[in-house]
Amino acid sequence: MSTGAIIMMLIGCIGLWGGCAFSIAYAFRHSKKKQKNEQNEAGK
């Protein structure tokens, strides 16, 4: 495998896993906020 192919593979993997991690973190934060809002509304 050439050096260019390895570099492109690393960039692709980092982009893919980075995007996956960002999506999971965003969904986790969003669901946490939603749970807090539901608890606040239930307590009223």
C-alpha positions as CSV (number, residue, x, y, z in Angstrom):
1,M,0.0,0.0,0.0
2,S,1.3,3.4,-0.9
3,T,1.8,6.2,1.7
4,G,-0.9,8.3,0.0
5,A,-3.4,5.5,0.3
6,I,-2.6,5.0,4.0
7,I,-3.0,8.7,4.7
8,M,-6.3,8.8,2.8
9,M,-7.5,5.8,4.8
10,L,-6.5,7.4,8.1
11,I,-8.3,10.6,7.2
12,G,-11.4,8.7,6.2
13,C,-11.4,6.6,9.4
14,I,-10.9,9.6,11.6
15,G,-13.7,11.5,9.8
16,L,-16.1,8.5,10.0
17,W,-15.5,7.8,13.7
18,G,-15.3,11.4,14.6
19,G,-18.7,12.1,13.0
20,C,-20.1,9.0,14.7
21,A,-18.8,10.2,18.1
22,F,-20.2,13.7,17.5
23,S,-23.6,12.3,16.5
24,I,-23.8,10.1,19.6
25,A,-22.7,13.0,21.9
26,Y,-25.2,15.3,20.3
27,A,-28.1,12.8,20.7
28,F,-27.1,12.1,24.3
29,R,-27.1,15.8,25.2
30,H,-30.3,16.4,23.4
31,S,-32.1,13.5,25.1
32,K,-30.8,14.6,28.5
33,K,-32.3,18.1,28.0
34,K,-35.6,16.6,26.9
35,Q,-35.7,14.4,30.0
36,K,-35.1,17.5,32.2
37,N,-37.9,19.4,30.4
38,E,-40.3,16.5,30.9
39,Q,-39.5,16.3,34.6
40,N,-40.0,20.0,35.1
41,E,-43.4,19.9,33.3
42,A,-44.5,16.9,35.4
43,G,-43.6,18.7,38.6
44,K,-45.8,21.7,37.9
